[in-house]
Amino acid sequence: MPQAHHEINLEAYVTKKLVENGWLEGKPENYDRHLALYPEDVAEWVKASQPEKWDKLYSINGEETTNVLLNRLDKELKSKNGGTINVIRHGFSIAGAGRIDMSQCAPEDKNNEILIEKYKANRLRVVRQVKYNPTREWSIDIVLFINGIPTATLELKTDFTQSIEDAIAQYKEDRVPEYKLGSKKVQEPLLTFKRGAVVHFAMSDSQIAMTTELKGENTYFLPFNKGNNGHAGNAPREDGEYPVAYFWEEVCTWDSWLRIFHSFVYVETKEKVDKHGKPYKAETLIFPRYHQFEAVNKMIQDVKKNGPGSQYLNEHSAGSGKTSTIAWTAHDLIKIRHDDGTPYFNSVIIVTDRNVLDAQLQDAVQQLDHQFGVIEAIDAQQFGDSKSKRLAQALKEGVPIIVVTIQTFPFAMEAIL
């Protein structure tokens, strides 16, 4: 293990590894703590990826173009239908230039040179010791950005002096999304649910935990570890690296980080009832845990290498996110393309053992792609005796993802054969 026992050395080491992966290192003083944005990257991304739209904005706003762009982006991030993940995927509209894209996902094939160049224009940045509070000198160890928009925060501890529990306690006690300033309540845009960073990592040199919503003492962290030979945590590395090195070697590679935010993160909505019996919708930002990310990647990589026809077994314990893993796998399978652009699969069929189709599963898949017609559930309650006909029609039409119950699956086999 590197002979770094102090937090600042681990911080420098993580940053160094990210820069080696293609990230840009930023200066904390260039971060706008009022807007929770890295202005330079917002402007440079738009200039590089959409020069004609930048020119239109500049012709209208002149030297104020960057400020106009930042203020409109801030407004969209705060809006009810906006938020970080929605803006990263779908951009926002601005007077005089139409829709501004705020990132580009990896092209599905190698034929579109314009999209390939736009993808390469993405700016991933790591900034250390970010002072995020508009009025106080509070700082977070590391913040990760995509095109100037914060996506993750990291609080680091070393096992030599402290533990991951100390980092978790720091988030719960000192990293609150809202605080009182006199008689007023003030929001921290970087730490605000949906508007700010999507995920917050508590990391020591041997373990990682994560949360997607900071709620003070009620903040709930999930492990983000690989496991240690059937036990919790992470195994020591034979190469002398930190046990958590998979974070920058696998999760934070340039391609992986962009892929996570375009193909994995989504908002899960559930109907709940409060203590007064009043129904409400509870929203949870879903960020993949390591075992989910690894499972999907292994299957997709094998399909790309060996083609269709193989069988895979994913072992998930209760509460470990089976639904999300299924949704992510299905969504990735329909996007796999050969170099000439032809798809590996015309349709992906999800078979569930529930008598009534799992609405959570359907919602999870739909959240990943808002295009109409991406997913269709062939439910006996909806289609009755005509479900086999509708199933055959859906396959013929090439509906990308089809969900059926195990009772309906025989009709799918008939339609396929």
Secondary structure, DSSP 8 states (H G I E B T S, - for coil): --S--SHHHHHHHHHHHHHHTT-EEE-GGGSBTTTTB-HHHHHHHHHHH-HHHHHHHHHHHGGGHHHHHHHHHHHHHHSTT--HHHHHHH-EEETTTEEE-------SSS--HHHHHHHHT--EEEEEEEE--SSS--EEEEEEEETTEEEEEEEE--TTT--HHHHHHHHHHH--SEEEETTEEEE-TTTSTTTS-SEEEEE-SS-EEEES---GGG---EE---BBTTBSSB---TTS--TTTHIIIIISSHHHHHHHHHHT-EEEEEEEE-TTS-EEEEEEEE---HHHHHHHHHHHHHHHHH-S---------TTS-HHHHHHHHHHHHTT-B-TTS-BS-S-EEEEE--SS--HHHHHHHHHH--STTSEEEE-HHHHGGGHHHHHHHHHHHT-SEEEEETTTHHHHHHHH-
